[in-house]
Amino acid sequence: MVEPKSKIESIREWVVDHKLRTVGCLWLSGIAGSIAYNWSQPGMKTSVKIIHARLHAQALTLAALAGAAAVEYYDHRNRAKADPYAKFLPADGYSHKD
């Protein structure tokens, strides 16, 4: 009988399957949070606030990409040696015999 996956394991599996979506969501939340924070600072011009928000979001995106690379590396090292693309290819669709 298969044990149910833990919440952390199911989240990790989703992140592995949707790396770019995860990085994009982190970027979007980073820029939104940074704009919200910078708008609460009264002594800066609007252009400086936007530039700071972009820089903060860029740093967060680089950290997220490094995290995605670490997850991919860990997954690659600990995964069974089965073909990861087998589920996308038909089993008997490419016969070499005529």
ZADO-1210 file (C-alpha; in nm, 4 decimals, padded with zeros to 6 digits):
<atoms>
<atom x="00.0000" y="00.0000" z="00.0000" code="MET" pos="1"/>
<atom x="00.1294" y="00.3451" z="-00.0893" code="VAL" pos="2"/>
<atom x="00.1702" y="00.5923" z="00.1949" code="GLU" pos="3"/>
<atom x="00.0170" y="00.9356" z="00.1377" code="PRO" pos="4"/>
<atom x="00.2666" y="01.2102" z="00.0613" code="LYS" pos="5"/>
<atom x="00.3396" y="01.4715" z="00.3216" code="SER" pos="6"/>
<atom x="00.2523" y="01.8348" z="00.2569" code="LYS" pos="7"/>
<atom x="00.6211" y="01.9246" z="00.2133" code="ILE" pos="8"/>
<atom x="00.6756" y="01.6382" z="-00.0320" code="GLU" pos="9"/>
<atom x="00.3734" y="01.7361" z="-00.2427" code="SER" pos="10"/>
<atom x="00.4898" y="02.1014" z="-00.2499" code="ILE" pos="11"/>
<atom x="00.8428" y="01.9927" z="-00.3499" code="ARG" pos="12"/>
<atom x="00.7016" y="01.7765" z="-00.6288" code="GLU" pos="13"/>
<atom x="00.4883" y="02.0664" z="-00.7572" code="TRP" pos="14"/>
<atom x="00.7914" y="02.2991" z="-00.7553" code="VAL" pos="15"/>
<atom x="00.9968" y="02.0415" z="-00.9470" code="VAL" pos="16"/>
<atom x="00.7225" y="02.0118" z="-01.2090" code="ASP" pos="17"/>
<atom x="00.6593" y="02.3894" z="-01.2347" code="HIS" pos="18"/>
<atom x="00.9985" y="02.5568" z="-01.1875" code="LYS" pos="19"/>
<atom x="00.9429" y="02.8556" z="-01.4154" code="LEU" pos="20"/>
<atom x="00.5962" y="02.9235" z="-01.2799" code="ARG" pos="21"/>
<atom x="00.7399" y="02.9193" z="-00.9275" code="THR" pos="22"/>
<atom x="01.0164" y="03.1640" z="-01.0191" code="VAL" pos="23"/>
<atom x="00.7666" y="03.3898" z="-01.1970" code="GLY" pos="24"/>
<atom x="00.5337" y="03.3946" z="-00.8964" code="CYS" pos="25"/>
<atom x="00.8247" y="03.4749" z="-00.6659" code="LEU" pos="26"/>
<atom x="00.9301" y="03.7595" z="-00.8967" code="TRP" pos="27"/>
<atom x="00.5769" y="03.8992" z="-00.9086" code="LEU" pos="28"/>
<atom x="00.5316" y="03.8813" z="-00.5330" code="SER" pos="29"/>
<atom x="00.8799" y="04.0301" z="-00.4831" code="GLY" pos="30"/>
<atom x="00.8149" y="04.3289" z="-00.7050" code="ILE" pos="31"/>
<atom x="00.4700" y="04.3857" z="-00.5522" code="ALA" pos="32"/>
<atom x="00.6060" y="04.3676" z="-00.1986" code="GLY" pos="33"/>
<atom x="00.9002" y="04.5896" z="-00.2801" code="SER" pos="34"/>
<atom x="00.6790" y="04.8519" z="-00.4464" code="ILE" pos="35"/>
<atom x="00.4491" y="04.8460" z="-00.1442" code="ALA" pos="36"/>
<atom x="00.7437" y="04.8891" z="00.0907" code="TYR" pos="37"/>
<atom x="00.9093" y="05.1623" z="-00.1175" code="ASN" pos="38"/>
<atom x="00.5834" y="05.3565" z="-00.1473" code="TRP" pos="39"/>
<atom x="00.5758" y="05.3824" z="00.2315" code="SER" pos="40"/>
<atom x="00.9125" y="05.5646" z="00.2274" code="GLN" pos="41"/>
<atom x="00.8293" y="05.9342" z="00.1983" code="PRO" pos="42"/>
<atom x="01.1701" y="06.0785" z="00.1083" code="GLY" pos="43"/>
<atom x="01.2258" y="05.9153" z="-00.2331" code="MET" pos="44"/>
<atom x="01.1286" y="06.0158" z="-00.5838" code="LYS" pos="45"/>
<atom x="00.8928" y="05.7855" z="-00.7757" code="THR" pos="46"/>
<atom x="01.1616" y="05.6831" z="-01.0237" code="SER" pos="47"/>
<atom x="01.3952" y="05.5793" z="-00.7398" code="VAL" pos="48"/>
<atom x="01.1156" y="05.3771" z="-00.5783" code="LYS" pos="49"/>
<atom x="01.0561" y="05.1878" z="-00.9030" code="ILE" pos="50"/>
<atom x="01.4276" y="05.1240" z="-00.9558" code="ILE" pos="51"/>
<atom x="01.4658" y="04.9931" z="-00.6002" code="HIS" pos="52"/>
<atom x="01.1638" y="04.7671" z="-00.6447" code="ALA" pos="53"/>
<atom x="01.3116" y="04.6252" z="-00.9651" code="ARG" pos="54"/>
<atom x="01.6476" y="04.5636" z="-00.7989" code="LEU" pos="55"/>
<atom x="01.4885" y="04.3869" z="-00.5028" code="HIS" pos="56"/>
<atom x="01.2766" y="04.1706" z="-00.7333" code="ALA" pos="57"/>
<atom x="01.5820" y="04.0914" z="-00.9460" code="GLN" pos="58"/>
<atom x="01.7766" y="03.9751" z="-00.6395" code="ALA" pos="59"/>
<atom x="01.4823" y="03.7609" z="-00.5304" code="LEU" pos="60"/>
<atom x="01.4566" y="03.6118" z="-00.8797" code="THR" pos="61"/>
<atom x="01.8254" y="03.5214" z="-00.8828" code="LEU" pos="62"/>
<atom x="01.7840" y="03.3530" z="-00.5448" code="ALA" pos="63"/>
<atom x="01.4780" y="03.1642" z="-00.6743" code="ALA" pos="64"/>
<atom x="01.6673" y="03.0507" z="-00.9846" code="LEU" pos="65"/>
<atom x="01.9546" y="02.9307" z="-00.7661" code="ALA" pos="66"/>
<atom x="01.7016" y="02.7444" z="-00.5516" code="GLY" pos="67"/>
<atom x="01.5419" y="02.5866" z="-00.8588" code="ALA" pos="68"/>
<atom x="01.8867" y="02.4786" z="-00.9786" code="ALA" pos="69"/>
<atom x="01.9589" y="02.3246" z="-00.6383" code="ALA" pos="70"/>
<atom x="01.6263" y="02.1376" z="-00.6447" code="VAL" pos="71"/>
<atom x="01.7002" y="02.0125" z="-00.9967" code="GLU" pos="72"/>
<atom x="02.0502" y="01.9024" z="-00.8958" code="TYR" pos="73"/>
<atom x="01.9217" y="01.7250" z="-00.5854" code="TYR" pos="74"/>
<atom x="01.6417" y="01.5612" z="-00.7833" code="ASP" pos="75"/>
<atom x="01.8814" y="01.4508" z="-01.0564" code="HIS" pos="76"/>
<atom x="02.1242" y="01.2940" z="-00.8082" code="ARG" pos="77"/>
<atom x="01.8585" y="01.1104" z="-00.6052" code="ASN" pos="78"/>
<atom x="01.6211" y="01.0060" z="-00.8822" code="ARG" pos="79"/>
<atom x="01.6120" y="00.6512" z="-01.0061" code="ALA" pos="80"/>
<atom x="01.7937" y="00.6004" z="-01.3348" code="LYS" pos="81"/>
<atom x="01.4675" y="00.5556" z="-01.5251" code="ALA" pos="82"/>
<atom x="01.4075" y="00.7632" z="-01.8365" code="ASP" pos="83"/>
<atom x="01.2422" y="01.0886" z="-01.7211" code="PRO" pos="84"/>
<atom x="01.0781" y="01.1390" z="-02.0622" code="TYR" pos="85"/>
<atom x="00.9221" y="00.7944" z="-02.0860" code="ALA" pos="86"/>
<atom x="00.5791" y="00.9249" z="-01.9878" code="LYS" pos="87"/>
<atom x="00.5836" y="01.1623" z="-02.2873" code="PHE" pos="88"/>
<atom x="00.6839" y="00.9078" z="-02.5522" code="LEU" pos="89"/>
<atom x="00.4629" y="00.6285" z="-02.6814" code="PRO" pos="90"/>
<atom x="00.5877" y="00.2841" z="-02.5870" code="ALA" pos="91"/>
<atom x="00.5647" y="00.1256" z="-02.9325" code="ASP" pos="92"/>
<atom x="00.5252" y="00.4249" z="-03.1604" code="GLY" pos="93"/>
<atom x="00.8822" y="00.4249" z="-03.2941" code="TYR" pos="94"/>
<atom x="00.9491" y="00.0793" z="-03.4238" code="SER" pos="95"/>
<atom x="01.2668" y="00.0513" z="-03.6336" code="HIS" pos="96"/>
<atom x="01.1515" y="-00.2619" z="-03.8108" code="LYS" pos="97"/>
<atom x="00.9605" y="-00.2419" z="-04.1372" code="ASP" pos="98"/>
</atoms>
